[in-house]
Amino acid sequence: MLAALLLEPNRTVPLDTVMAVLWGEEPPPTATASLHNHVARLRRSLHDIGGARLRTMPHGLEMRVGEDELDRDVFERRVRRAQEARHREDWEAAEQDASAALALWRGTPFADVPALVGHPVVTFLQEQRLQALECRFEALLRLDRLDGLAAELGILVKEHPFRETLHRQLMLVLGRTNRRAEALALFRSLRRALTDELGVEPGPAVQDAHREVLRSAAVPSRESPAVPVARRTLSARMPPRLAQLPAPPAGFVGRAEHIAEIRTELESGRSRTALAVISGMPGVGKTGLALHIAEQLRHAFPDGQLYLNLHGATPGVAPLDPLDALAVLLHGLGVDARRIPCDVGAASALLRSALAPTRTLLVLDDAASVSQVRPLLPAGAGCAVLLTSRRPLATLGASAHLHLDPLSPRDSALLLEGASGRSWTASDAEPVAQLVALCGNLPLALRVSAARLRSRRTLSVEKLVERLARQEDRLDHLELEDLSVRRSLMAAHEALLASSDPRDGGAAAALVLIGALDLPEYGAPLMAAAVEGTERSAEEALDRLAEVALLQEVGWGRYVPHDLVRDFARELAGRPGEQARNAEAAERSLRWYQERLTQCAAALRPDTGRTPEHPRHPEHPGGRTGTVFADTAEALAWGDAEAANLLFLAGSGAHGRLGPNRTLDLINALFPYLHDRGRVQDLERLTQHAITLARSSGNTAAEGRALGHLASARYSAGHVRQALLLLDEAVELSEHLSDDVARMRHLGNRAALLRELNQDADARATLTRCLALRPDHLTPGEEAILLGHQGYVAELTDLRSALSYHLRSRELAREVGSAVIEQVALCNMGRAHLGLSEPAHALQSFEEALRVMAAGVAHWNAERETRLGQAQALRALGRLAQAGEACTPLLQEAAARGDSYGRGLAEYEFGHVLRALGDERAALNLWGSALSALEGTDAQVLADLRALTSAPTAAADS
């Protein structure tokens, strides 16, 4: 109602007109009553108690407004004043009045009143705005104040493709700011649009602007027009030497290997044009490297260098059309603009003919696509092309292709130092390293930071680090004058949005989703689950983002964004109107992880809901039996692929996005994977986190589970006594909760740990307590675990009886398809045979366990103990060379996993093999290393190691 009345202020608006705005042509029966209500509410909102403002007239309503009270009136008056100043060429006044008028503009008039869309007043106001803009631009052109005009005009020209005044002004701005190629391309684009759509040529004002640009860029031809263009020589069409290259960046650092590679490729003799492509993410320094190399190659191309910015990702500027790009290159070679063909194929052939007899270097910067570039390539053997693009442009068949990564930390610090004009001291090393890391080693970000340091001498590196460390406004501080990481990334995102390729639209949406999910890595299954789409479409979107260098593919199907791309994606996801949709997608991804991880745990512990803690005493967390994984190998492979994200979500780095209870469930479900893969450090960190969460939230059951898991991690690292103390706490908690099943599991593991410490009586007493809690019905998997405990404790007194327990455990494990429990049982059988001095039978058990592991289902504790047992059995059989061969992969794997305990045990055994082979010195070296690795643990071999290293001669004689 207010909008309808303000369209005709201080005049009576008929009630029919008001009703038509409110309800259309067919108002409801209640319209009159509703209208009275609207009038009353509007008066209250305007504090118009007496009705002086909103008047009820005999046949309508009238809204009274005073002078300068309606911004529309003020806007129209200022536009008139600006136009009057323009006519009398008072450019300062024209600029001031036009700017004042435009300052009142807030967007499309009455944008929130659908009934007024297309109203004549709205159309009039929009036209007035365009006239104000044109008046302001004209004044700034006359005053030679061109900063920022190209970007503004570029956007408007896209919005109004037939408005000649805007095109003329943009052409002049581009021509006067040394962007003549773009100005000429703009003219060709306008001319083509006008002739194709309207059948007219551009007006005189645009023609005059075109001539001005040509005059500033033209190279006079010294040849008669009668000579065919294709037969002209280069010296007849151009000055003695073309030199179009912009200056390379000052203080260039690094990239020596890349520079040498491309120079060698472009300088070497060949039968066709040499082509080198430099691709990479926004801001990584592609243009800088290309210009640096081109500067070094001047001597190799005596006929000169051509340079053309193809604007594949320039904010507010459309990529150059191939025909426009050809026109610019040919014009640079001295070809009269009137003789440049209007057909791409003909113009491309003319360019090849012109360059064929020359040695010319072309630098084509910021290419958008293969189709844009291919017509621009010469064919002569003497020419070379250096091309930059965010995309790899693989189908061009480049003789050299370089995907540019961010700088190394050392080169980043050198660039920062040189560009900032500062010198670093030893005390600056840490803050400079922090600044470099926050800039992501990205040259564009480093140059912005360096410019800030240079322009503000009081700004310390520490203060700049402090600002950049605030993630929410990091990109704000990486923007200065014409340098902007955000604008560079925004151009890439907008190019995807504007593309007609449906894959690009999906890629743009995927980048927003990446910001919403905010995880370390991304894969197609996760992205598909988040948007309830297909994995194929998700894979296409991720591949596309990798092609335009907004993602890096770190492994097959695994993608990671650069840190600054990650910040930008977060900004996209946080835009108004995006939060609700993105929150739903993020929640779906979290549910997907929880469900899939539960299925992974069930696949690793089939029919038990339990987790073997170590080769001698299996234990587990609760879990479902259903699984989408074909086997345990597939479940482990999924865990390997998603480990980074799972550890992030379960750890403190996720800032509790799951909440305490869901985080505790996630950590619990992660245990089988982490345990089987031997990721002891991750296991310890997460279980400590789980204990803290459980205690703070009062979740005693979760605390007990976490204590049991931490005991497993401590055992795996050789700290048996620490593990025993943790299990004692877990047993106490289960007693407090009256949870007999949990207490049975903890007591079974406790009995195995006491057996590990050779505390026979306590071990048997604890096992008796465990078996007393045994329920009436056990699954075969649960039974197999208890049999393993019984067999291990029995090894202290009756090895034959222990063997029977382990054999039955193995049979049940095979019944339920638990490769992990089978590995444990086979390993324990081998240990029992060694104790019975039956190395041949022991070797058979160990090798059978390794065959089970060969299927990709390797339980690290079991593998470690099995390979040690295999080496011991081979040594006992006198097969020393094979025993040494068995130790080698164990040493390598333990080192790769960071398992110092496993490495120490392997070195101890390998030392015995070497001594048996007669290499006492090597054995002593290994034992010394093993002692260092095992000190502080509860390893059973420690006493023997100390004796071996302190009295080597006696040890050798014994």
FENTA-V303151 format. One record per pair of residues at least 24 apart in sequence whose C-alpha atoms are under 6 Angstrom apart, sorted by sequence separation. I is the first residue (numbers start at 0). J is the second residue. If there is no record, write none. Layout:
i->I j->J
i->I j->J
This chain:
i->355 j->379
i->358 j->382
i->360 j->384
i->362 j->386
i->602 j->626
i->845 j->869
i->783 j->808
i->74 j->100
i->351 j->377
i->663 j->689
i->683 j->709
i->703 j->729
i->743 j->769
i->802 j->828
i->822 j->848
i->903 j->929
i->347 j->374
i->842 j->869
i->598 j->626
i->603 j->631
i->783 j->811
i->411 j->440
i->602 j->631
i->683 j->712
i->743 j->772
i->903 j->932
i->415 j->445
i->419 j->449
i->434 j->464
i->447 j->477
i->842 j->872
i->903 j->933
i->418 j->449
i->419 j->450
i->430 j->461
i->779 j->811
i->419 j->452
i->444 j->477
i->679 j->712
i->798 j->831
i->899 j->932
i->900 j->933
i->97 j->131
i->406 j->440
i->415 j->449
i->419 j->453
i->506 j->540
i->522 j->556
i->838 j->872
i->405 j->440
i->505 j->540
i->522 j->557
i->599 j->634
i->405 j->441
i->521 j->557
i->521 j->558
i->97 j->135
i->167 j->205
i->174 j->212
i->506 j->544
i->520 j->558
i->754 j->792
i->823 j->861
i->248 j->287
i->520 j->559
i->826 j->865
i->94 j->135
i->247 j->290
i->94 j->138
i->247 j->291
i->13 j->58
i->14 j->59
i->13 j->59
i->12 j->59
i->11 j->59
i->12 j->60
i->90 j->138
i->11 j->60
i->11 j->61
i->321 j->371
i->10 j->61
i->9 j->62
i->78 j->131
i->8 j->62
i->9 j->63
i->311 j->365
i->514 j->568
i->530 j->584
i->304 j->359
i->306 j->361
i->309 j->364
i->310 j->365
i->311 j->366
i->514 j->569
i->529 j->584
i->302 j->358
i->303 j->359
i->304 j->360
i->305 j->361
i->306 j->362
i->307 j->363
i->308 j->364
i->309 j->365
i->311 j->367
i->302 j->359
i->304 j->361
i->309 j->366
i->511 j->568
i->515 j->572
i->4 j->62
i->300 j->358
i->510 j->568
i->514 j->572
i->529 j->587
i->300 j->359
i->529 j->588
i->511 j->571
i->242 j->303
i->243 j->304
i->511 j->572
i->610 j->671
i->240 j->302
i->241 j->303
i->242 j->304
i->243 j->305
i->244 j->306
i->240 j->303
i->241 j->304
i->243 j->306
i->515 j->581
i->600 j->668
i->516 j->585
i->597 j->668
i->600 j->671
i->20 j->114
i->237 j->332
i->237 j->333
i->236 j->333
i->612 j->711
i->272 j->378
i->271 j->378
i->272 j->379
i->271 j->379
i->272 j->380
i->271 j->380
i->274 j->383
i->278 j->387
i->280 j->389
i->270 j->380
i->272 j->382
i->273 j->383
i->274 j->384
i->275 j->385
i->276 j->386
i->277 j->387
i->278 j->388
i->279 j->389
i->272 j->383
i->276 j->387
i->278 j->389
i->278 j->390
i->220 j->333
i->278 j->391
i->218 j->333
i->275 j->397
i->283 j->405
i->229 j->352
i->274 j->397
i->275 j->398
i->279 j->402
i->274 j->398
i->275 j->399
i->276 j->400
i->277 j->401
i->278 j->402
i->279 j->403
i->275 j->400
i->277 j->402
i->278 j->403
i->519 j->644
i->616 j->748
i->616 j->751
i->184 j->323
i->180 j->327
i->390 j->546
i->253 j->410
i->390 j->547
i->283 j->441
i->284 j->442
i->389 j->547
i->283 j->442
i->389 j->548
i->154 j->315
i->282 j->443
i->153 j->315
i->153 j->316
i->150 j->315
i->250 j->417
i->617 j->784
i->616 j->788
i->607 j->780
i->606 j->780
i->607 j->781
i->314 j->490
i->312 j->490
i->312 j->491
i->677 j->859
i->675 j->858
i->676 j->859
i->675 j->859
i->716 j->900
i->614 j->823
i->605 j->817
i->718 j->936
i->719 j->937
i->717 j->936
i->718 j->937
i->717 j->937
i->632 j->855
i->632 j->856
i->614 j->860
i->613 j->860
i->614 j->861
i->280 j->548
i->279 j->548
i->280 j->549
